Amino acid sequence: MENISENKKKFQTGKMKVPAFLFSAKNTFSGDDTLEKVEKIGENENIFHHIAILSDAHSKLNIKNPTGSVVASENILPEMLDAAPNCGMRVVLTDLNDIEMTAENIKKLFDNLKKNIPSKKIIGTKISGEMVSDIFRHGSMALKEKFTIRTKNEFENTYHHGNFFGDKKISKEEISGAIPKIISWIAKFRLGLLGATSSHFIHLMRVSSVEDENSAKILRVRNGQYLFFMHTGSSIVGRYAASLYTPRFIKSFSQRLILFFIKLISPPIDKKNIDTAFRAVSNYGFANRTLITYEIDRGLEEIFARAVSTKLLYDAPHVYFDEEMHFGRKVTIHRNGANRALGPSKMASHALFSQTGEPVLVSPFASEIAYIGVGTDQNEETFFSANHEIGKAKELGIPKEKQKEYAEKIVKEMEKNKIIKLVAKLEPIEILTY
């Protein structure tokens, strides 16, 4: 372990073909097998340049790559990703005010959301097989005709405009060749579900302080503003599809049984279709967050008896792979529990983000605080990536009364490493989760 600076370390053993950079002031990775997994990744000859390990990195059962890591390679390494592609987060800004946000109205709103955005049911909003195919090919834009999407910037402010295929035309035959019919059938019933995990949530939050007035003004973020902070993904649709292409541990016995049945009745998987399969089910994750936002919008209008303005600040995946240019070469970047965090110069095509940098959403920590930041142009060593959460306060034995202080310390480290520029801090008001 070599100290590069106060907040950055270099880690490399004799087995590793490339080094790993740890973006933390203190070695918080010795309490589990995170460094052992990093060493194993570094033995792979396909890994390009180095491995980036963010300060929130931690190991998960039977996942080869720690959450909070970024790996570049010459080809796709699906085992580098967590269970479900396009687990991600979004922030939706509103024009709600303190007079409206009474305890009674908040309770009514969340009673409404619990009814229309279920987390403990197996069936969400039923859609047709045709729409499933359209979602797999076109992402969240496929919902536009059937649902009245009123959220401003819904597609402009989503990563890749809500479509992992971008401008590439994908046929129905390509989709059916990559994703078994049974998974497409399951996808007809799983849209609009928050997910049966306590790490997935909808937080109603309030901007407690603006830290960068200029960026906040451009992004339309202001002190005292109410917003929704969402974390969810592609559900079991993504989990099952990913598990067909690379072995993954699934905790639920019932889901393991379903996966066994899927494998039993489906034709053999052709690994050549992995890129199509992962991008298609990642598109389902985009559509899921779009539909949940649609239900929030309807709930707001019902409770407050007016059209509450909703504006998407950003929708960012943090479990995915994509092709990017880094250190002069086009490579496949695998972000596992990590946000992309491009600086203003790399967001030149976006009207707002070209002035601020790409928004970075750091999820609510210990139900006390969350953060909005923006990427910088000086962050190439993380492959322009940033934390999607704070880290392992409980695992490190940090007492509850000091966890907020720990969160602040981690964010300061991110700023010192020029990973982000902090824009605003958020305080939680209410939560919907499993």
C-alpha positions in Angstrom: 0.0 0.0 0.0 1.5 3.3 -1.1 0.3 6.7 -0.1 -0.1 8.9 -3.2 -1.7 11.8 -1.3 -3.7 12.5 1.8 -6.9 11.0 0.2 -5.5 8.5 -2.3 -3.5 5.3 -2.1 -2.0 2.9 -4.6 -2.4 -0.9 -4.0 -0.7 -3.6 -6.0 0.6 -7.1 -5.1 3.0 -9.2 -7.2 0.0 -11.1 -8.7 -1.7 -8.0 -10.1 -1.1 -7.0 -13.7 -2.4 -3.4 -13.0 -2.5 -1.3 -9.8 -5.6 -0.3 -7.9 -6.1 3.3 -6.7 -8.1 3.6 -3.5 -9.7 7.0 -3.1 -9.9 7.3 0.6 -7.9 9.1 3.3 -7.9 6.0 5.5 -7.7 2.3 4.6 -11.3 1.3 5.4 -11.1 -1.9 3.2 -9.3 -4.2 5.6 -12.5 -5.4 7.5 -13.7 -7.7 4.8 -12.3 -9.4 1.7 -12.5 -6.3 -0.5 -8.8 -6.1 -1.1 -8.6 -9.8 -1.8 -11.2 -9.4 -4.5 -9.4 -6.3 -5.9 -6.2 -8.4 -6.1 -8.0 -11.2 -8.0 -9.5 -8.7 -10.5 -6.0 -7.3 -11.0 -4.7 -10.7 -12.1 -6.9 -10.5 -15.2 -4.8 -9.7 -18.3 -7.9 -8.0 -19.9 -8.0 -5.2 -17.2 -6.9 -1.9 -18.7 -4.7 0.7 -17.0 -5.8 0.4 -13.4 -8.7 -0.4 -11.0 -10.5 2.5 -9.2 -11.8 1.8 -5.7 -14.0 4.5 -4.3 -14.3 5.2 -0.5 -17.7 3.5 -0.2 -16.3 0.2 -1.6 -17.4 -3.0 0.2 -17.6 -6.7 -0.6 -20.9 -8.6 -1.3 -21.5 -12.3 -1.1 -20.6 -14.2 -4.3 -20.0 -11.0 -6.3 -16.5 -11.0 -7.7 -16.2 -7.2 -7.8 -16.7 -5.0 -4.8 -19.5 -2.5 -4.8 -18.0 1.0 -5.3 -15.5 -0.1 -7.9 -14.7 0.8 -11.5 -13.0 -1.6 -13.9 -12.0 -1.0 -17.5 -11.3 -3.9 -19.8 -10.9 -4.8 -23.5 -14.1 -6.8 -23.4 -17.3 -7.3 -21.4 -16.8 -9.0 -18.0 -20.3 -9.5 -16.7 -19.1 -11.0 -13.4 -17.8 -7.5 -12.6 -21.4 -6.3 -12.0 -23.8 -6.8 -9.1 -27.0 -8.9 -9.5 -29.3 -6.7 -11.5 -28.2 -4.4 -14.4 -29.2 -0.7 -14.1 -29.8 -0.5 -10.4 -29.8 3.3 -10.3 -31.1 6.5 -8.7 -33.0 9.6 -9.8 -33.9 12.9 -8.2 -37.2 14.6 -9.1 -37.5 18.3 -8.2 -40.9 19.8 -7.3 -42.5 23.2 -6.6 -44.2 22.0 -3.3 -44.0 24.5 -0.5 -43.9 24.4 3.3 -47.5 25.5 3.6 -48.7 22.5 1.6 -46.3 20.0 3.2 -48.2 19.4 6.4 -47.8 16.1 8.4 -51.4 15.2 7.3 -50.7 15.8 3.6 -47.4 13.9 3.7 -49.2 10.9 5.3 -51.9 11.0 2.7 -49.3 11.2 -0.1 -47.4 8.2 1.2 -50.5 6.2 1.7 -51.3 6.9 -1.9 -47.8 5.9 -3.1 -47.9 2.7 -1.0 -51.0 1.7 -2.9 -49.8 2.6 -6.4 -46.0 1.8 -6.1 -46.0 -1.6 -4.3 -42.9 -3.1 -2.8 -44.4 -6.2 -1.3 -46.3 -7.5 -4.3 -45.2 -9.6 -7.2 -47.3 -7.8 -9.8 -47.0 -4.1 -10.7 -48.5 -2.4 -13.7 -49.4 -4.9 -16.4 -48.2 -4.2 -19.8 -48.4 -6.0 -23.2 -45.7 -8.2 -24.7 -45.4 -5.7 -27.4 -44.6 -2.9 -24.9 -42.0 -5.2 -23.2 -40.3 -5.6 -26.6 -40.5 -1.8 -27.2 -39.0 -1.1 -23.7 -36.1 -3.6 -24.3 -35.4 -1.9 -27.6 -36.1 1.8 -26.9 -36.0 2.2 -23.1 -38.2 4.6 -21.2 -39.3 6.4 -24.4 -41.5 3.4 -25.1 -43.8 4.6 -22.3 -44.5 7.9 -23.9 -47.5 6.9 -26.0 -49.4 4.9 -23.3 -48.7 7.1 -20.3 -49.0 10.9 -20.0 -45.4 11.7 -18.9 -45.5 15.3 -17.5 -42.2 15.3 -15.7 -40.0 18.0 -17.4 -36.7 16.8 -18.8 -37.8 13.1 -18.3 -35.7 11.9 -21.3 -33.2 14.8 -21.7 -31.9 14.4 -18.2 -31.7 10.6 -18.1 -28.4 8.8 -18.8 -28.3 8.1 -22.6 -31.8 9.6 -22.8 -33.1 6.4 -21.1 -31.9 4.0 -23.8 -28.7 2.0 -23.4 -28.7 1.2 -27.1 -28.4 5.0 -28.0 -28.9 5.5 -31.7 -28.4 1.9 -32.6 -31.4 0.2 -34.1 -32.2 -3.1 -32.4 -34.7 -5.5 -34.0 -37.3 -7.6 -32.2 -35.4 -10.7 -33.4 -32.2 -9.5 -31.8 -34.1 -9.1 -28.5 -35.8 -12.5 -28.7 -32.4 -14.1 -29.5 -30.8 -12.6 -26.4 -33.6 -12.8 -23.8 -35.7 -16.0 -23.3 -39.4 -15.7 -23.9 -40.2 -16.6 -20.3 -38.2 -13.5 -19.0 -40.1 -11.3 -21.5 -43.3 -12.8 -20.2 -42.3 -12.0 -16.5 -41.5 -8.5 -17.6 -45.2 -7.9 -18.5 -46.0 -7.9 -14.8 -43.0 -6.4 -13.0 -43.0 -2.7 -14.2 -43.7 0.0 -11.6 -42.4 -2.1 -8.6 -40.0 -0.5 -6.1 -38.5 -3.9 -5.3 -38.4 -6.2 -2.3 -35.2 -4.9 -0.7 -34.7 -2.2 2.0 -31.9 -0.6 -0.1 -34.5 0.4 -2.7 -36.6 3.4 -1.7 -38.4 6.6 -2.5 -37.4 9.4 -0.1 -39.2 12.7 0.1 -36.4 15.1 0.9 -35.8 18.8 1.4 -32.8 20.8 0.4 -31.2 21.7 3.7 -28.4 23.8 2.3 -27.0 24.9 -1.0 -23.2 24.6 -1.2 -22.6 25.9 -4.7 -25.0 28.8 -5.6 -24.0 28.9 -9.3 -24.4 25.2 -10.1 -27.6 25.1 -8.0 -29.2 27.9 -9.9 -28.4 26.3 -13.3 -29.8 22.9 -12.1 -32.9 24.7 -10.5 -32.0 23.5 -7.0 -32.9 25.9 -4.2 -32.9 26.0 -0.4 -36.0 24.6 1.2 -37.0 22.8 -2.0 -38.9 19.5 -1.8 -37.8 16.6 -4.0 -38.1 12.9 -4.4 -34.9 10.7 -4.3 -35.5 7.3 -5.8 -33.3 4.1 -5.8 -34.5 1.1 -7.7 -33.7 -0.9 -10.9 -34.6 -3.6 -13.4 -36.1 -5.9 -10.8 -36.0 -9.7 -11.2 -36.2 -9.1 -15.0 -32.6 -7.9 -14.9 -31.5 -10.3 -12.2 -32.7 -13.4 -14.1 -31.3 -12.2 -17.5 -27.9 -11.4 -15.9 -27.8 -14.8 -14.1 -28.3 -16.7 -17.4 -25.1 -15.1 -18.8 -22.9 -15.4 -15.7 -23.5 -17.4 -12.5 -24.8 -15.2 -9.6 -25.9 -15.9 -6.1 -29.6 -15.3 -5.5 -30.6 -15.2 -1.8 -34.3 -16.0 -2.3 -35.1 -19.7 -2.6 -38.2 -19.0 -4.6 -36.2 -16.9 -7.1 -33.5 -19.6 -7.3 -36.3 -22.1 -8.1 -37.7 -19.8 -10.8 -34.2 -19.3 -12.3 -33.8 -23.1 -12.5 -37.1 -23.4 -14.3 -36.2 -20.6 -16.7 -32.9 -22.4 -17.6 -34.8 -25.7 -17.9 -37.3 -24.5 -20.5 -35.1 -22.0 -22.4 -32.8 -22.7 -25.3 -29.0 -22.6 -24.5 -27.7 -19.0 -24.0 -25.3 -17.7 -26.7 -22.7 -15.6 -24.9 -22.3 -13.5 -28.0 -25.7 -11.9 -27.2 -24.5 -10.6 -23.8 -24.2 -7.0 -24.8 -27.8 -7.0 -26.3 -29.2 -8.8 -23.2 -27.7 -6.5 -20.6 -28.6 -3.3 -22.5 -32.2 -4.5 -23.0 -32.9 -5.3 -19.4 -31.0 -2.1 -18.4 -33.6 -0.3 -20.5 -36.3 -2.0 -18.4 -34.7 -0.3 -15.3 -35.0 3.1 -17.0 -38.7 2.5 -17.8 -39.3 1.3 -14.3 -38.1 4.5 -12.7 -40.0 6.5 -15.3 -43.3 4.7 -14.5 -42.7 5.1 -10.8 -42.2 8.8 -11.3 -45.5 8.9 -13.3 -47.3 7.4 -10.3 -45.7 10.0 -8.0 -46.9 12.7 -10.3 -50.4 11.3 -10.2 -50.3 11.0 -6.5 -49.2 14.6 -6.0 -52.1 15.9 -8.1 -54.6 13.8 -6.2 -53.4 14.9 -2.8 -52.7 18.6 -3.5 -55.6 19.1 -6.0 -53.3 20.8 -8.5 -50.7 19.9 -11.1 -47.6 19.9 -9.0 -44.5 20.7 -11.1 -42.1 17.8 -11.4 -38.7 18.1 -13.1 -36.1 15.4 -13.4 -32.8 16.6 -12.2 -31.1 13.4 -13.3 -31.5 9.6 -13.7 -28.2 7.8 -13.2 -27.5 4.1 -13.3 -24.7 2.8 -11.0 -24.6 -0.9 -12.0 -23.8 -1.2 -15.7 -21.1 -1.5 -18.4 -20.7 0.8 -21.4 -18.1 1.8 -24.0 -16.1 4.9 -23.2 -12.8 6.6 -24.2 -10.2 6.6 -21.4 -6.4 7.2 -21.5 -6.5 7.3 -25.3 -8.4 4.0 -25.8 -12.0 2.9 -26.2 -12.7 0.4 -23.5 -15.6 -1.3 -21.7 -16.2 0.4 -18.3 -17.9 -1.6 -15.6 -19.3 0.6 -12.8 -20.4 -1.5 -9.9 -22.1 0.7 -7.4 -20.5 3.8 -8.9 -22.0 6.9 -10.6 -20.5 8.3 -13.8 -19.3 11.8 -13.0 -18.2 13.6 -16.2 -17.0 17.2 -15.9 -18.4 20.1 -17.9 -16.1 19.6 -20.9 -17.3 16.0 -21.4 -21.0 17.0 -21.1 -20.6 19.7 -23.8 -23.7 18.4 -25.7 -26.1 19.0 -22.7 -27.5 22.5 -22.3 -27.3 22.5 -18.5 -24.7 19.9 -17.6 -22.1 21.5 -19.9 -22.1 24.4 -17.4 -22.0 22.4 -14.2 -20.8 18.8 -14.9 -22.8 15.7 -14.7 -25.1 15.5 -11.6 -23.9 13.0 -9.0 -26.6 11.6 -6.6 -25.2 10.3 -3.3 -28.0 8.3 -1.6 -29.5 9.1 1.8 -27.1 8.0 4.4 -28.4 6.5 7.7 -31.7 8.2 6.9 -30.1 11.4 7.9 -28.5 13.1 4.9 -28.0 12.9 1.1 -26.0 14.9 -1.4 -26.2 16.3 -4.9 -22.9 17.0 -6.5 -21.5 17.4 -10.0 -18.6 15.8 -11.8 -15.3 17.6 -12.5 -12.8 17.6 -15.4 -10.0 16.6 -13.1 -11.2 13.1 -12.2 -9.8 10.8 -14.9 -8.1 8.4 -12.4 -11.6 7.2 -11.3 -12.5 6.9 -15.0 -14.7 9.9 -14.2 -16.7 8.1 -11.5 -18.1 8.9 -8.1 -19.6 7.3 -5.0 -23.3 6.4 -5.2 -23.4 6.1 -1.4 -21.3 6.9 1.6 -19.9 3.6 2.8 -19.8 1.1 5.6 -20.3 3.1 8.8 -21.9 0.2 10.7 -19.3 -2.3 9.5 -16.6 0.1 10.7 -18.2 0.4 14.1 -19.0 4.1 13.9 -21.6 4.9 16.5 -25.0 6.3 15.3 -24.4 9.7 16.8 -21.2 10.1 14.7 -22.4 8.6 11.4 -23.5 12.0 10.0 -20.0 13.4 10.8 -18.6 10.4 9.0 -20.7 11.1 5.9 -19.5 14.7 5.8 -15.9 13.5 6.0 -16.4 11.1 3.1 -17.9 13.9 0.9 -15.1 16.2 1.8 -12.6 13.5 0.7 -14.5 13.2 -2.6 -14.1 17.0 -3.1 -10.4 16.9 -2.2 -9.9 14.2 -4.8 -11.7 16.4 -7.3 -14.3 13.6 -7.8 -17.2 15.9 -7.3 -18.1 19.5 -6.5 -20.8 19.6 -3.8 -23.9 21.4 -4.9 -26.5 20.7 -2.1 -27.2 18.7 1.0 -30.6 17.1 1.5 -32.6 16.1 4.7 -35.1 13.3 4.7 -38.8 13.9 5.4 -40.5 10.5 4.7 -39.6 7.2 3.1 -41.3 4.4 1.2 -39.4 1.2 1.1 -39.8 -2.6 1.6 
